[in-house]
Amino acid sequence: MISRTVAALLSFATPFFMAQVVQATQADPKAEASQESAIEEIRKAYSQKRDEDVIVLADRALHEITMKGDSDLRAGEIHFWRGASLRRLGREKEALVALEESKARGFNTPELHLELALVRRSQGDALMAERDFQEAERILPSDLEKQERLIDRWNRDGKDEPRFKLTLSPQAGYDSNIVGLDPNTPLIQGNTRFDSAYVGAYLDTRLFLIRNNHQTLELDYQNLARDYPSSTKLSFDDNVASLLGRQPLSELADLEVRASLEDAFMKDTGNFRVMRTLGTGLLLYPLHDLQLHVFGDWSSMTFFDSTPSEQDRDGAIYRIGLEAAIDLGRNWMMGPYVILNKYDSKGSDYVSHGWDVGFTIRPEEFLGFKISATVDVSEQDYTNLNSVSGFAVKRRDRPVQITLAVVFKQVERMIGYAPAISVTYVYHESNISVFKYHRWDPQVELGINVLSF
């Protein structure tokens, strides 16, 4: 679902981008330590919005470098902080000179290109501003949080990042074979078509309890509501509240912890499922063009539908996975992943284990369109003989899902909202016929930033 992959952004001075700064190699360790201390003091002053102090400290540090022969490569970063503070003070011409000097000295981070874009836009140079912003996007790692923060700052003209954000995405589409909230249940009509157009909306609310140069702690609430006029009994409302925290461990790794509670309702029968999830993971940055996400989580599920004891799906799911984000160059990105799972349920029909592999590829923007394609292949092997088959065979599912999505970026730049179209095809292969189906799901939506402050 496109709305769940809304892009995201990076704040200044995150430890990952500090890893991008080229460190000087000085013969005198004391001089090197002194210079590093000066840079840390500049960073701290900038984060505290003491822009006049940043300029004074930067000028002092640059003077010391000049006296040493102007050979310290860290001067590029110092010019950057100086230019960023000058921009915040409204001194755009001086800021542009400092930022260009930073770039000339080899400092090359998304932050630098974003600052250049903001300065050029304030000076009325829209074309160059757009080019600088696109360069910031190009070299930004494929981290959704960091991408969103970059876009937030660009859209808000360099103002402080919002602590609260509310996004609404109205949706309309057509489902050729509805499975509602749970694609893992037997279809009532087997392979018979069970289709309907639908309308709905996705609501995403985020409150950042902590959002600074080092930590992130956010409280999220998502709601997906969908109504099928031709099949009202499968209309549903799905609510998820979650808490997500990130803490840098080093320049090359962040620790992530998360907890969530999901409560889903069917329109006709009421409460359908409650799922509680705890998870942790590591975000690793071994190379500039590569980001890795290693994670594991545990989910406890309670279902409220009436089923035979063998089909009782209450239980726990354990998952471990590895996701990668790879910059292929020329604004092409690829995200392969692999996930292993184990399902311990009360009912014998759902005790199982499986795997899930896939990848997403996003080419560069073309004619104002941003396209992405996702291919997902999985397999689930069930431990016991299945009751639906009369306890004759063990169930094995091999679903394949392909999604093609198009976001109208040029329209988004004009109106501030992001229209999108997606088409999903699912072929749910199973050795038991009532679990075997295929479905098409074309959908249109409009992502609207309702409120942020």
For each residue, the residues with C-beta under 8 A, 3 or more apart:
1: 4 5 202 224 422 443
2: 5 6 169 405 407 420 422 445 447
3: 6 167 169 171 202 204 420 445 447
4: 1 202 222
5: 1 2 144 372
6: 2 3 144 148 167 204 447
7: 144 147 148 151
8: 143 144 145 146 147 148 149 150 151
9: 145 146 147 148 149 150 151 152 153 161
10: 14 17 110 111 140 143 145 146 147 149 150
11: 14 149 161 211 212 213
12: 17 46 47 84 111 213
13: 17 18 43 46 47 213
14: 10 11 17 18 146 213 214 248
15: 18 19 214 248 250 251 254
16: 19 20 141 146 248 251 252 254 285
17: 10 12 13 14 20 21 109 110 111
18: 13 14 15 21 251
19: 15 16 251 252 285
20: 16 17 108 109 288
21: 17 18 74 76 77 107 109
22: 73 74 76 106 107
23: 73 74
24: 32 35 71 72 73 74
25:
26: 29 31 32 35 72
27:
28: 31 32
29: 26 32 33
30: 33 34
31: 26 28 34 35 68
32: 24 26 28 29 35 36
33: 29 30 36 37
34: 30 31 37 38
35: 24 26 31 32 38 39 61 64 65 72 74
36: 32 33 39 40 74
37: 33 34 40 41
38: 34 35 41 42 57 60 61 64
39: 35 36 42 43 61 74 77 78
40: 36 37 43 44
41: 37 38 44 45 57
42: 38 39 45 46 54 57 58 61 78 81
43: 13 39 40 46 47 81 213
44: 40 41 47 48
45: 41 42 48 50 51 53 54 57
46: 12 13 42 43 49 50 51 54 81 84 85
47: 12 13 43 44 212 213
48: 44 45
49: 46 88
50: 45 46 53 54
51: 45 46 54 55 85 86 88 89
52: 55 56 85 89
53: 45 50 56 57
54: 42 45 46 50 51 57 58 81 82 84 85
55: 51 52 58 59 82 85 86
56: 52 53 59 60
57: 38 41 42 45 53 54 60 61
58: 42 54 55 61 62 78 79 81 82 85
59: 55 56 62 63 82
60: 38 56 57 63 64
61: 35 38 39 42 57 58 64 65 78
62: 58 59 65 66 75 78 79 82
63: 59 60 66 67
64: 35 38 60 61 67 68
65: 35 61 62 68 70 71 72 74 75 78
66: 62 63 69 70
67: 63 64
68: 31 64 65 71 72
69: 66
70: 65 66 75
71: 24 65 68
72: 24 26 35 65 68 75
73: 22 23 24 76 105 106
74: 21 22 23 24 35 36 39 65 77 78
75: 62 65 70 72 78 79 105
76: 21 22 73 79 80 101 102 103 105 106 107
77: 21 39 74 80 81 102 107
78: 39 42 58 61 62 65 74 75 81 82
79: 58 62 75 76 82 83 98 99 101 102 105 107
80: 76 77 83 84 98 99 102 107 109 111 112 115
81: 42 43 46 54 58 77 78 84 85
82: 54 55 58 59 62 78 79 85 86 98
83: 79 80 86 87 94 95 96 97 98 99 101 102 115 119
84: 12 46 54 80 81 87 88 95 99 111 115
85: 46 51 52 54 55 58 81 82 88 89
86: 51 55 82 83 89 91 92 94 95 98
87: 83 84 90 91 92 95 99 115 118 119 122 158
88: 49 51 84 85 158
89: 51 52 85 86
90: 87
91: 86 87 94 95
92: 86 87 95 96 119 122 123
93: 96 97 123
94: 83 86 91 97 98
95: 83 84 86 87 91 92 98 99 115 119
96: 83 92 93 99 100 116 119 120 123
97: 83 93 94 100 101
98: 79 80 82 83 86 94 95 101 102
99: 79 80 83 84 87 95 96 102 103 112 115 116 119
100: 96 97 103 104 116
101: 76 79 83 97 98 104 105
102: 76 77 79 80 83 98 99 105 107 112
103: 76 99 100 107 108 112 116
104: 100 101
105: 73 75 76 79 101 102
106: 22 73 76
107: 21 22 76 77 79 80 102 103 112
108: 20 103 112 139
109: 17 20 21 80 112 113 139
110: 10 17 113 114 136 137 139 140 150
111: 10 12 17 80 84 114 115 136
112: 80 99 102 103 107 108 109 115 116 136
113: 109 110 116 117 132 133 135 136 139
114: 110 111 117 118 132 133 136 150 153 154
115: 80 83 84 87 95 99 111 112 118 119
116: 96 99 100 103 112 113 119 120 129 132
117: 113 114 120 121 129 130 131 132 133 136 154
118: 87 114 115 121 122 129 153 154 157 158
119: 83 87 92 95 96 99 115 116 122 123
120: 96 116 117 123 125 126 128 129 132
121: 117 118 124 125 126 129 157
122: 87 92 118 119 157
123: 92 93 96 119 120
124: 121
125: 120 121 128 129
126: 120 121 129 130
127: 130 131
128: 120 125 131 132
129: 116 117 118 120 121 125 126 132 133
130: 117 126 127 133 134
131: 117 127 128 134 135
132: 113 114 116 117 120 128 129 135 136
133: 113 114 117 129 130 136 137 154
134: 130 131 137 138 331
135: 113 131 132 138 139
136: 110 111 112 113 114 117 132 133 139 140 150
137: 110 133 134 140 147 150 331
138: 134 135 327 331
139: 108 109 110 113 135 136 288 327
140: 10 110 136 137 143 146 147 150
141: 16 146 285 288 291 325 327
142: 147 291 325 326 327 333 335
143: 8 10 140 146 147 283 291 325
144: 5 6 7 8 147 148
145: 8 9 10 148 149 216 246
146: 8 9 10 14 16 140 141 143 149 150
147: 7 8 9 10 137 140 142 143 144 150 151
148: 6 7 8 9 144 145 151 152
149: 8 9 10 11 145 146 152 153 161
150: 8 9 10 110 114 136 137 140 146 147 153 154
151: 7 8 9 147 148 154 155
152: 9 148 149 155 156 161 162 165 452
153: 9 114 118 149 150 156 158 159 161
154: 114 117 118 133 150 151 157
155: 151 152 416 449
156: 152 153 159 160 161 162 452
157: 118 121 122 154
158: 87 88 118 153
159: 153 156
160: 156
161: 9 11 149 152 153 156 208 211
162: 152 156 165 208 452 453
163: 207 208 211 453
164: 205 206 207 208 451 452 453
165: 152 162 204 205 206 449 451 452
166: 203 204 205 206 449 450 451 452
167: 3 6 203 204 205 447 448 449 450
168: 201 202 203 204 447 448 450
169: 2 3 201 202 203 204 445 446 447 448
170: 199 200 201 445 446 448
171: 3 198 199 200 201 202 226 443 444 445
172: 197 198 199 200 443 444 445
173: 197 198 441 442 443 444
174: 195 196 197 198 440 441 442 443
175: 178 195 196 197 198 228 439 440 441
176: 193 195 438 439 440 441
177: 187 193 194 195 437 438 439 440
178: 175 194 195 196 228 231 234 439
179: 182 183 185 187 234 437 439
180: 234 236 266
181: 236 238 264 266 272 273
182: 179 185 272 273
183: 179 399 426 428
184: 350 397
185: 179 182
186: 388 434 435
187: 177 179 190 191 192 194 434 435 437
188: 194
189: 192 193 194
190: 187 433 434
191: 187 433 436 437
192: 187 189
193: 176 177 189
194: 177 178 187 188 189 231
195: 174 175 176 177 178 230 231
196: 174 175 178 228 229 230 231 234
197: 172 173 174 175 228 229 230
198: 171 172 173 174 175 226 227 228 229
199: 170 171 172 226 227 229
200: 170 171 172 224 225 226 227
201: 168 169 170 171 223 224 225
202: 1 3 4 168 169 171 222 223 224 445
203: 166 167 168 169 221 222 223 224
204: 3 6 165 166 167 168 169 220 221 222
205: 164 165 166 167 220 221 222
206: 164 165 166 218 219 220
207: 163 164 218 219 220
208: 161 162 163 164 211 216 217 218
209: 217 218 219
210: 215 216 217 245
211: 11 161 163 208 215 216 217 218
212: 11 47 215
213: 11 12 13 14 43 47
214: 14 15 247 248
215: 210 211 212 245 246 247 248
216: 145 208 210 211 244 245 246
217: 208 209 210 211 243 244 245 246
218: 206 207 208 209 211 243 244 245
219: 206 207 209 241 242 243
220: 204 205 206 207 240 241 242 243 244
221: 203 204 205 239 240 241 242
222: 4 202 203 204 205 239 240 242
223: 201 202 203 237 238 239 240
224: 1 200 201 202 203 237 238
225: 200 201 236 237 238
226: 171 198 199 200 235 236 237
227: 198 199 200 232 235 267
228: 175 178 196 197 198 231 232 234 235
229: 196 197 198 199 232
230: 195 196 197
231: 178 194 195 196 228 234 235
232: 227 228 229 235 267 268
233: 266 267 268 269
234: 178 179 180 196 228 231 266 267
235: 226 227 228 231 232 266 267 268
236: 180 181 225 226 264 265 266 267 272
237: 223 224 225 226 264 265 267
238: 181 223 224 225 262 264 265
239: 221 222 223 262 263 264
240: 220 221 222 223 260 261 262
241: 219 220 221 260 261
242: 219 220 221 222 258 259 260 261
243: 217 218 219 220 258 259 260
244: 216 217 218 220 256 257 258
245: 210 215 216 217 218 256 257 258
246: 145 215 216 217 254 255 256 283
247: 214 215 254 255
248: 14 15 16 214 215 251 253 254 255
249: 253 254 255 282
250: 15 253
251: 15 16 18 19 248 285
252: 16 19 284 285 286
253: 248 249 250 282 283 284 285
254: 15 16 246 247 248 249 282 283
255: 246 247 248 249 280 281 282
256: 244 245 246 280 281 282 283 293 295
257: 244 245 279 280
258: 242 243 244 245 277 278 279 280 281 297
259: 242 243 277 278 279
260: 240 241 242 243 275 276 277
261: 240 241 242 274 275 276 277
262: 238 239 240 273 274 275 276 277
263: 239 271 273 274
264: 181 236 237 238 239 271 272 273 274 275
265: 236 237 238 270 271 272
266: 180 181 233 234 235 236 269 270 272
267: 227 232 233 234 235 236 237
268: 232 233 235
269: 233 266 272 305
270: 265 266 304
271: 263 264 265 274 304
272: 181 182 236 264 265 266 269 303 304 305
273: 181 182 262 263 264 301 302 303 304
274: 261 262 263 264 271 301 302 304
275: 260 261 262 264 299 300 301 302
276: 260 261 262 299 300 301
277: 258 259 260 261 262 297 298 299 300
278: 258 259 297 298
279: 257 258 259 295 296 297 298
280: 255 256 257 258 295 296 297
281: 255 256 258 293 294 295 296
282: 249 253 254 255 256 292 293 294 295
283: 143 246 253 254 256 291 292 293
284: 252 253 291 292 293 294
285: 16 19 141 251 252 253 288 290 291 292
286: 252 290 292
287: 290
288: 20 139 141 285 327
289: 326 327 329
290: 285 286 287 324 325 326 327
291: 141 142 143 283 284 285 324 325
292: 282 283 284 285 286 322 323 324
293: 256 281 282 283 284 321 322 323 324 325
294: 281 282 284 321 322
295: 256 279 280 281 282 319 320 321 322 323
296: 279 280 281 318 319 320 321
297: 258 277 278 279 280 318 319
298: 277 278 279 316 317 318 319
299: 275 276 277 316 317 319
300: 275 276 277 315 316
301: 273 274 275 276 313 314 315 316 317
302: 273 274 275 314
303: 272 273 307 312 313 314
304: 270 271 272 273 274
305: 269 272
306:
307: 303 311 312 313 347
308: 311 312 347 387
309: 312 346 347
310: 347 348 349 387
311: 307 308 347 349 350 387 388
312: 303 307 308 309 345 346 347 350
313: 301 303 307 345 346 347 350
314: 301 302 303 345 346 347
315: 300 301 343 344 345 346 347 350 351
316: 298 299 300 301 343 344
317: 298 299 301 341 342 343 344
318: 296 297 298 341 342 344
319: 295 296 297 298 299 339 340 341 342
320: 295 296 339 340
321: 293 294 295 296 337 338 339 340
322: 292 293 294 295 337 338 339
323: 292 293 295 335 336 337
324: 290 291 292 293 335 336 337
325: 141 142 143 290 291 293 333 334 335
326: 142 289 290 333 334 335 336
327: 138 139 141 142 288 289 290 332 333
328: 332 333 334
329: 289 332
330: 364
331: 134 137 138 363 364 365
332: 327 328 329 361 362 363 364
333: 142 325 326 327 328 361 362
334: 325 326 328 359 360 361 362
335: 142 323 324 325 326 359 360 361
336: 323 324 326 357 358 359
337: 321 322 323 324 356 357 358 359
338: 321 322 355 356 357
339: 319 320 321 322 355 356 357
340: 319 320 321 353 354 355 356
341: 317 318 319 353 354 355 356
342: 317 318 319 352 353
343: 315 316 317 350 351 352 353 354 380
344: 315 316 317 318 351
345: 312 313 314 315 348 349 350 351
346: 309 312 313 314 315
347: 307 308 309 310 311 312 313 314 315 350 351
348: 310 345 351 383 384 385 387
349: 310 311 345 382 384 386 387 388 395
350: 184 311 312 313 315 343 345 347 382
351: 315 343 344 345 347 348 382 383 384
352: 342 343 380 381 382 383 395
353: 340 341 342 343 380 381 383
354: 340 341 343 378 379 380 381 397
355: 338 339 340 341 378 379
356: 337 338 339 340 341 376 377 378
357: 336 337 338 339 376 377 378
358: 336 337 374 375 376 377 378 401
359: 334 335 336 337 374 375
360: 334 335 372 373 374
361: 332 333 334 335 372 373
362: 332 333 334 370 371 372
363: 331 332 366 371
364: 330 331 332
365: 331 368 369 370 409
366: 363 369 371
367: 410
368: 365 408 409 410 411
369: 365 366 406 407 408 409 410
370: 362 365 406 407 409
371: 362 363 366 404 405 406 407
372: 5 360 361 362 404 405 407
373: 360 361 402 403 404 405
374: 358 359 360 401 402 403 405
375: 358 359 400 401 402
376: 356 357 358 399 400 401 402
377: 356 357 358 398 399 400
378: 354 355 356 357 358 397 398 399
379: 354 355 396 397 398
380: 343 352 353 354 396 397
381: 352 353 354 394 396
382: 349 350 351 352 386 394 395 396
383: 348 351 352 353 394
384: 348 349 351 394
385: 348 389 391 392 393 394
386: 349 382 389 391 392 393 394 395 432
387: 308 310 311 348 349 390 391
388: 186 311 349 395 432 434 435
389: 385 386 392 393 395 432
390: 387
391: 385 386 387
392: 385 386 389
393: 385 386 389 431 432
394: 381 382 383 384 385 386
395: 349 352 382 386 388 389 430 431 432 435
396: 379 380 381 382 430 431
397: 184 354 378 379 380 428 429 430 435
398: 377 378 379 429 430
399: 183 376 377 378 426 427 428 429
400: 375 376 377 426 427 429
401: 358 374 375 376 424 425 426 427
402: 373 374 375 376 424 425
403: 373 374 422 423 424 425
404: 371 372 373 422 423
405: 2 371 372 373 374 420 421 422 423
406: 369 370 371 420 421 422
407: 2 369 370 371 372 412 418 419 420
408: 368 369 411 412 418 419 420
409: 365 368 369 370 412 413 418
410: 367 368 369 413 414
411: 368 408 414 415 417 418 419
412: 407 408 409 415 416 417 418 419
413: 409 410
414: 410 411
415: 411 412
416: 155 412 449
417: 411 412 446 447 448 449
418: 407 408 409 411 412 446 447
419: 407 408 411 412 444 445 446 447
420: 2 3 405 406 407 408 444 445 446 447
421: 405 406 442 443 444
422: 1 2 403 404 405 406 442 443 445
423: 403 404 405 440 441 442 443
424: 401 402 403 440 441 442 443
425: 401 402 403 438 439 440 441
426: 183 399 400 401 437 438 439 441
427: 399 400 401 438
428: 183 397 399 435 436 437 438 439
429: 397 398 399 400 436
430: 395 396 397 398 433 435 436
431: 393 395 396
432: 386 388 389 393 395 435 436
433: 190 191 430 436
434: 186 187 190 388
435: 186 187 388 395 397 428 430 432
436: 191 428 429 430 432 433
437: 177 179 187 191 426 428
438: 176 177 425 426 427 428
439: 175 176 177 178 179 425 426 428
440: 174 175 176 177 423 424 425
441: 173 174 175 176 423 424 425 426
442: 173 174 421 422 423 424
443: 1 171 172 173 174 421 422 423 424
444: 171 172 173 419 420 421
445: 2 3 169 170 171 172 202 419 420 422
446: 169 170 417 418 419 420
447: 2 3 6 167 168 169 417 418 419 420
448: 167 168 169 170 417
449: 155 165 166 167 416 417 452
450: 166 167 168
451: 164 165 166
452: 152 156 162 164 165 166 449
453: 162 163 164
